[in-house]
Amino acid sequence: MSLTIAIAKGRLQQPVLDLLASAGIHLDPQALSSRRLTLENDSGDYRFLFVKPADVPIYVEHGIADCGVLGRDIFLESATDVLQPISLEVGRCQIVVAAPSGASSLNGGVVRVATKYPRITAAHFGSKGVAVEVIPLTGSVEIAPVLGLADCIVDLVETGRTLRENGLEIVEVIAESKACLVVNRTSYHFKATIIFQLIQLLKNQTKGGAGC
Ligand code: PRP
């Protein structure tokens, strides 16, 4: 029985492939450097799908992939019905509110917030009772306050360089994020043995915590 795992392309892909390799799950480097979006490992035990981060939980929820590896930020935003047995110690970053350095308070009137994370943003400000207009963008969010589209942003920060170089600073940390493993509910029961093996292999490498 083999396991299909959806991997988020982009910033997490290489650290996750390195983690899998250290856990003994190797992918052919030549195949990896190709444009192929599905690959099997050497033994054929695992099949990998390389998809956009936001699509990982969708493939898993629908059972096309048994498991997925993605950032907690995307998982929180997705609101999909999947299990999250472990977090992995790669891809550490933070989801933050950031505003132009020296900006006055964000508490006056309706705050305009540009973000790739509309759900997280609405939930965060909603829980604080702050009225916001969420302006959904798909990337390069840091320029929105600079150009006057928004008062602040909710975005991911890893090194902080993008914020700094665009004259923004962190106002508040909403959540920590790192890579996490998510699992389809049905697969979790019917492929329990191979899924637990994978979880154990990954835990041995990362001392990953419980849940996402
Ligand atoms: C992410 C995030 C920030 C940047 C943060 O964007 O949205 O823009 O990385 O990284 P840093 O703190 O190390 O500077 P990504 O690179 O995924 O591109 P995008 O803005 O097009 O989504």
Boltz pocket constraint, residues with backbone or C-beta under 6 A from the ligand:
constraints:
  - pocket:
      binder: B
      contacts: [[A, 11], [A, 138], [A, 139], [A, 140], [A, 141], [A, 142], [A, 155], [A, 156], [A, 157], [A, 158], [A, 159], [A, 160], [A, 161], [A, 162], [A, 163]]
      max_distance: 6.0
